């Protein structure tokens, strides 16, 4: 069975970012794909300590809520990293989790991950110009490829102050269905 992991970095459990993820997952759920979702703001995840102990084991030595995420990502076919844009980038909650993905990189810079894991970087933002922060998300995507993740796509939904704002944008709603489909094929 295919498996998807969702890392929701929004501090608002039922906000615009959650609504965006919900719309992406609608198509995935209909395909019988297993989804493991993590609401990062409610989890106990510590910052990377830079000790490099992880690189010989493929797992961080810190015993916190990141441990089950490692297992799920290792088994997943696709990952959704969802975030509102805060301070021109991902939230601190998602950034912390991304930093803690370093254990997937071996000392020789090869990856512990199975090849081909797709990543969808899904963002909401209040500004209407969705190209504004795209270079930052390209940088994040390239870092994930370096860690051993496969292809990535970026989707930024602008003018999303409230969840209802997503539903008022037919072009956004049409695209989210295609993104879920891409992630699972």
C-alpha positions in Angstrom: 0.0 0.0 0.0 1.3 3.5 -0.9 1.9 5.8 2.0 2.0 9.6 2.4 3.3 11.6 5.4 2.0 15.1 6.1 4.1 17.5 8.2 1.9 20.5 9.0 4.0 23.3 10.2 1.2 25.8 10.9 0.6 27.0 14.4 -3.1 27.1 13.5 -4.4 23.5 13.6 -7.6 24.4 11.7 -6.3 27.3 9.6 -5.7 27.9 5.9 -2.8 25.5 5.7 -4.8 22.7 7.2 -7.6 23.4 4.7 -5.1 23.3 1.8 -3.8 19.9 3.1 -7.3 18.6 3.5 -8.1 19.5 -0.1 -4.9 17.8 -1.4 -5.7 14.7 0.7 -9.3 14.4 -0.7 -8.1 12.7 -3.8 -5.5 10.7 -2.0 -8.0 9.3 0.5 -10.2 8.0 -2.4 -7.3 5.9 -3.7 -6.9 3.9 -0.4 -3.5 5.4 0.3 -2.3 5.4 3.9 -1.8 8.9 5.3 0.2 9.7 8.5 -0.3 13.3 9.5 1.7 15.2 12.0 0.7 18.6 13.5 4.1 19.8 14.4 3.0 22.7 16.6 1.6 20.2 19.1 4.7 18.0 19.2 7.8 17.9 21.3 10.6 18.3 18.7 14.0 19.7 19.8 16.5 21.5 17.6 19.4 19.8 15.9 22.4 19.7 18.2 25.0 19.3 15.4 26.5 16.3 17.1 26.6 14.2 13.9 25.9 11.0 15.8 22.9 10.6 13.4 25.0 10.2 10.3 26.4 6.8 11.3 23.0 5.5 12.4 20.5 7.2 10.1 18.5 8.4 13.1 18.8 11.2 15.6 19.9 10.2 19.1 17.5 12.7 20.7 14.5 10.9 22.0 11.6 13.2 21.2 8.6 13.2 18.9 10.7 13.2 15.8 11.4 9.4 16.1 8.1 8.1 14.6 8.4 10.7 11.8 11.7 9.1 10.8 10.0 5.7 10.5 7.1 7.0 8.6 9.2 9.0 6.1 11.4 6.0 5.5 8.4 4.0 4.5 6.5 6.8 2.7 6.2 7.2 -1.0 5.4 10.9 -0.7 5.7 13.7 1.8 3.6 16.9 2.1 5.4 19.6 3.9 2.7 22.3 4.6 3.3 25.7 6.0 2.0 29.3 6.0 4.6 31.8 4.9 6.0 33.5 8.0 8.9 35.9 7.8 9.3 35.1 4.1 9.9 31.3 4.7 8.5 28.2 6.3 7.4 28.4 10.0 9.8 27.7 12.8 7.9 24.5 13.5 8.5 23.1 10.0 12.0 24.4 9.8 12.9 22.6 13.0 11.5 19.3 11.6 13.4 19.8 8.2 16.6 20.5 10.1 16.1 17.2 11.9 16.0 15.3 8.6 19.8 15.5 8.5 20.1 11.9 9.8 19.0 10.6 6.4 22.4 11.8 5.0 25.3 9.4 5.4 28.9 10.6 6.0 29.7 10.0 2.3 26.7 12.2 1.4 24.6 9.4 0.0 21.2 8.9 1.6 19.6 6.3 3.8 16.3 7.0 2.0 14.9 4.8 -0.7 15.1 6.7 -3.9 12.1 8.3 -5.5 10.2 9.8 -2.5 8.2 12.8 -3.9 7.8 15.9 -1.8 5.1 18.5 -2.1 5.9 21.8 -0.5 2.5 23.3 0.0 2.2 26.9 1.3 -0.4 29.5 2.1 0.3 33.2 2.3 -1.6 36.4 2.7 0.0 38.1 -0.2 -1.5 37.6 -3.7 1.9 37.4 -5.5 2.7 33.7 -5.3 6.0 34.1 -7.1 7.3 36.4 -4.3 8.7 33.6 -2.0 9.1 30.9 -4.7 13.0 31.2 -4.7 13.1 30.4 -1.0 10.9 27.2 -1.5 13.1 26.2 -4.5 16.1 26.4 -2.1 14.2 24.1 0.4 13.3 21.7 -2.4 16.9 21.4 -3.5 18.1 20.8 0.0 15.6 17.9 0.3 16.9 16.5 -2.9 20.4 16.7 -1.5 19.2 14.7 1.5 17.9 11.9 -0.8 14.3 12.9 -1.5 13.1 12.6 -5.1 11.2 15.1 -7.2 9.5 18.0 -5.5 6.8 20.4 -6.5 5.9 23.7 -4.9 2.4 25.0 -4.6 1.7 28.4 -3.0 -1.8 29.5 -2.5 -2.0 33.3 -2.2 -4.6 35.5 -0.5 -5.3 32.8 2.1 -6.0 34.7 5.4 -8.8 32.3 6.3 -9.6 28.7 5.2 -12.6 30.1 3.3 -10.2 32.1 1.1 -9.1 28.9 -0.6 -12.5 27.9 -1.7 -13.1 31.3 -3.4 -10.2 30.6 -5.8 -11.3 28.1 -8.5 -7.8 27.9 -10.0 -6.3 26.9 -6.6 -9.0 24.2 -6.0 -8.4 22.8 -9.5 -4.7 22.5 -8.9 -4.8 20.9 -5.5 -6.5 17.8 -7.0 -3.7 17.5 -9.5 -1.1 17.8 -6.8 -2.5 14.9 -4.8 -2.6 12.8 -8.0 1.1 13.7 -8.8 2.2 12.8 -5.3 0.7 9.3 -5.5 1.7 8.3 -9.0 
